[in-house]
Amino acid sequence: MATRSALHAAYPWIKTPLIASAPMLRIAMAPLAVAVSRAGGLGFLAGGYDVSTLETELEHAARLVRESDHPIHQVPAEKGVLPIGVGFINWGADLAVALAAIQKYTPCAVWLFAPATQPDDLIPWATQVRAVTSGRTRVWVQVGSVAEAVSVAEALRPDVLVVQGSDAGGHGLARSASVISLVPEVRDALAERGMGADIALLAAGGIADGRGVAAALALGAAGVAMGTRFLASHEATIARGYQAEVLRASDGGVSTVRSTVYDRVRDIHGWPQRYDGRGVINESYVDAVERGMGDEENRRLYVEEMKKGDEGWGPKGRMTTYAGTGVGLVRDALPAGDIVRRVLLEADETIKRLAGERSDTLLTLP
């Protein structure tokens, strides 16, 4: 409860439990981030590893906030922050360029992820972001193991740890546990070190509806971060073929896989060795893993597939479709605000139903 209160104090427009939208590279742009925050969540803009356009995107977000008829437009004046966050892929992002944009627009949070060295490379980011914003921009760090969580907590004292389990779509640790065991073990490890009340945990990975949110709360999280569910939002900057494949895919534990193939075919080689990415299985993966195709030929075919546009996605296509194992729970495309409201309502209904069932059980005990 203390961490949830701290979250609400930092982000007074949010509803609890907190629903954050993940800063998905090239997909989570200003319209999605602002729409999520308007609905009572916390939307994140994708800064990624190339921050050359970050100032432009933050200006777009600031304009959307200013033009809004929602009370969220008052937040910059009242709190001195832009009511969205920015996510960085730290192995490639330029700190100096990022700081200039952060100092100018003061997003309410930065989400740090995938430094070359964890946690050492994040220390200057956390220190300097706090300095240029006088602490108004809160520091979030994504971790995928208990060891990462402890080392980051001790070195940075972040405001939030996004605890990402192995079911997550996109990039994460190649070796990680499900949030079912990871979140409570991280919670216990922080409590043993006297940091349990100071750092909020958000669960990420495989959560796509209110039932997942309710489960995350039971595990010790103060909220959740969702990526795959927001791929099927109206505001996502996403190809129609990609979104259609997210809506088509089901049985995510079978239809998706963790691999480095999807980076190699796109000629992206900067990720530290400990990371891979989960995506829907397609011909790029099957050719590489089951048929022994080399990267050069697979890359050539990928480039050719790009010419097909939306037809390049699908099981027989080659276009990368990052998504988590919760993809089978994503059955419709909706405005991002409706997604936030629906998930919160379902979480509330689930919690109340479980509380009622528990009361009924206790009444029948001998």
Residue pairs with C-beta under 8 A, 6 or more apart in sequence:
2 197
3 197
3 198
3 199
3 200
3 201
3 222
4 16
4 17
4 18
4 200
4 222
4 223
6 159
6 200
7 14
7 16
7 18
7 160
7 200
7 222
7 223
8 14
8 16
10 108
10 138
10 159
11 18
11 42
11 83
11 108
11 109
12 75
12 79
13 37
13 40
13 71
13 72
13 75
13 83
14 40
14 41
14 42
15 40
15 41
15 340
15 344
16 222
16 223
17 213
17 216
17 217
17 221
17 222
17 223
17 224
17 344
17 347
18 41
18 42
18 202
18 222
18 223
18 224
19 36
19 40
19 41
19 42
19 213
19 223
19 224
19 226
19 340
19 343
19 344
20 36
20 41
20 42
20 43
20 44
20 85
20 162
20 202
20 223
20 224
20 225
20 226
21 28
21 32
21 33
21 36
21 41
21 42
21 43
21 44
21 225
21 226
21 227
21 230
21 336
22 28
22 44
22 87
22 170
22 204
22 225
22 226
22 227
22 230
23 44
23 45
23 46
23 47
23 48
23 85
23 86
23 87
23 88
23 111
24 46
24 170
24 227
24 230
24 231
24 236
24 322
25 46
25 48
25 49
25 89
25 170
26 46
26 48
26 237
27 46
27 231
27 236
27 237
27 238
28 43
28 44
28 45
28 46
28 87
28 230
28 236
28 237
29 45
29 46
29 57
29 60
29 237
30 45
30 57
30 58
30 60
30 61
30 64
30 84
31 64
31 235
31 237
32 43
32 230
32 233
32 235
32 236
32 237
32 336
33 43
33 44
33 45
33 61
33 84
33 85
34 43
34 61
34 64
34 65
34 68
34 72
34 83
34 84
35 43
35 233
35 235
35 335
35 336
35 337
36 42
36 43
36 84
36 230
36 336
36 337
36 340
37 43
37 72
37 83
37 84
38 68
38 70
38 72
38 337
39 336
39 337
39 338
39 339
39 340
39 341
40 340
40 341
40 344
41 340
42 83
42 84
42 85
42 108
42 109
43 84
43 85
43 336
44 84
44 85
44 86
44 87
44 109
44 111
45 57
45 58
45 61
45 84
45 85
45 86
45 87
45 107
46 86
46 87
47 54
47 57
47 86
47 87
47 88
47 89
47 93
47 98
48 87
48 88
48 89
48 92
48 93
49 88
49 89
49 90
49 91
49 92
49 93
49 270
50 92
50 93
51 88
51 93
51 94
51 97
51 98
51 101
52 97
54 86
54 97
54 98
54 101
55 100
55 101
55 104
55 105
58 82
58 86
58 101
58 104
58 105
58 107
59 105
61 82
61 84
61 105
62 76
62 82
62 105
65 72
65 73
65 75
65 76
65 82
65 83
65 84
66 73
66 76
67 73
72 83
75 81
75 82
75 83
76 82
76 83
76 106
79 108
79 136
80 106
80 136
81 106
81 107
81 108
81 133
81 136
81 137
82 105
82 106
82 107
82 108
83 108
84 107
84 108
85 107
85 108
85 109
85 110
85 111
85 140
86 98
86 101
86 102
86 107
86 109
86 110
86 111
87 110
87 111
87 112
87 113
88 98
88 110
88 111
88 112
88 113
88 125
89 113
89 114
89 171
90 112
90 113
90 114
90 115
90 116
90 121
90 122
90 125
91 114
91 115
91 116
91 121
91 270
91 271
91 272
92 270
95 124
95 125
95 128
99 128
99 129
99 132
102 110
102 129
102 132
102 133
102 137
103 132
103 133
106 133
106 136
106 137
107 137
108 136
108 137
108 138
109 137
109 138
109 139
109 140
109 159
109 160
110 125
110 129
110 137
110 138
110 139
110 140
111 140
111 141
111 142
111 162
112 122
112 125
112 126
112 139
112 140
112 141
112 142
113 141
113 142
113 162
113 171
114 142
114 171
114 271
114 272
114 275
115 121
115 122
115 272
116 272
118 148
118 151
118 152
119 141
119 148
119 151
119 152
119 155
119 156
120 155
122 141
122 152
122 155
122 156
123 155
123 156
125 139
126 139
126 141
126 156
126 158
129 137
129 139
130 137
130 139
138 159
138 160
139 156
139 158
139 159
139 160
140 158
140 159
140 160
140 161
140 162
140 202
141 152
141 156
141 158
141 160
141 161
141 162
142 161
142 162
142 164
142 204
143 149
143 152
143 161
143 162
143 163
143 164
143 186
144 163
144 164
144 165
144 166
144 172
144 173
144 176
144 182
145 173
145 175
145 176
145 177
145 182
146 182
146 185
146 186
146 189
148 173
149 161
149 163
149 186
149 189
149 190
150 189
150 190
150 193
152 158
152 161
153 161
153 190
153 193
153 195
153 199
154 193
154 195
157 195
157 198
157 199
158 199
159 199
159 200
160 199
160 200
160 201
160 202
161 186
161 199
161 200
161 201
161 202
162 202
162 204
162 225
163 179
163 182
163 183
163 186
163 201
163 202
163 203
163 204
163 221
164 172
164 173
164 176
164 179
164 204
164 205
164 225
165 176
165 177
165 178
165 179
165 180
165 182
165 183
165 203
165 204
165 205
165 206
166 172
166 173
166 176
166 177
166 178
166 205
166 258
167 178
167 179
167 205
167 206
167 252
167 253
167 278
167 324
167 325
167 326
168 204
168 205
168 206
168 227
168 278
168 324
169 227
169 228
169 256
169 277
169 278
169 279
169 322
169 323
169 324
169 325
169 327
170 227
170 277
170 278
170 279
170 322
170 324
171 271
171 275
171 276
171 277
171 322
172 205
172 275
172 276
172 277
172 278
173 274
173 275
174 258
174 274
174 275
174 276
175 274
176 182
177 185
178 205
178 206
179 203
179 204
179 205
179 206
179 207
179 216
179 219
179 221
180 215
180 219
183 201
183 203
183 216
183 219
183 220
183 221
184 219
184 220
186 201
186 220
187 196
187 201
187 219
187 220
190 196
190 199
200 222
200 223
201 220
201 221
201 222
202 216
202 221
202 222
202 223
202 224
202 225
203 216
203 219
203 221
203 223
203 224
203 225
204 224
204 225
204 226
204 227
205 324
205 325
206 212
206 252
206 324
206 325
206 326
207 213
207 215
207 216
207 224
207 225
207 226
207 229
207 326
208 226
208 228
208 229
208 324
208 326
208 327
208 329
208 330
209 229
209 326
209 329
209 342
209 343
209 346
210 342
210 343
210 344
210 345
210 346
210 347
210 348
210 349
210 350
211 346
211 347
211 350
212 224
212 326
212 329
213 223
213 224
213 343
213 344
213 346
213 347
213 350
214 347
214 350
214 351
214 354
216 223
216 224
217 223
217 347
217 351
226 343
227 324
228 246
228 323
228 324
228 326
228 327
228 330
229 326
229 329
229 330
229 339
229 343
230 236
230 336
230 339
231 238
231 242
231 243
231 246
231 323
231 330
232 243
232 246
232 247
232 330
232 332
232 333
232 334
233 333
233 334
233 335
233 336
233 339
234 333
234 334
234 335
234 336
235 335
235 336
236 243
236 336
239 309
239 310
239 313
239 319
240 310
241 309
241 310
241 311
241 312
241 313
241 314
241 317
241 319
242 313
242 319
242 321
243 333
244 310
244 313
245 280
245 313
245 314
245 317
245 321
245 323
246 280
246 321
246 323
246 327
246 330
247 330
247 331
247 332
247 333
248 314
249 255
249 256
249 280
249 321
249 323
249 327
249 328
250 327
250 328
251 328
252 323
252 324
252 325
252 326
252 327
252 328
253 325
255 280
255 281
255 327
255 328
256 278
256 279
256 280
256 281
256 323
256 324
256 325
256 327
257 278
257 279
257 281
257 285
258 276
258 277
258 278
259 276
259 277
259 278
259 279
259 285
259 288
259 289
260 271
260 276
260 277
261 284
261 285
261 288
261 289
261 298
262 277
262 279
262 284
262 285
262 320
262 322
263 269
263 271
263 277
264 288
264 295
264 298
264 299
265 284
265 288
265 295
265 298
265 299
265 301
265 302
265 318
265 320
266 302
266 320
267 299
277 322
278 322
278 323
278 324
278 325
279 285
279 320
279 321
279 322
279 323
280 315
280 321
280 323
280 327
281 315
282 313
282 314
282 315
282 316
282 317
282 318
282 319
282 320
282 321
283 301
283 315
283 316
283 317
283 318
284 298
284 301
284 302
284 318
284 320
287 293
287 298
287 301
288 295
288 298
301 318
302 318
302 319
305 312
305 317
305 318
305 319
306 312
306 319
308 317
311 317
312 318
312 319
313 319
313 321
334 342
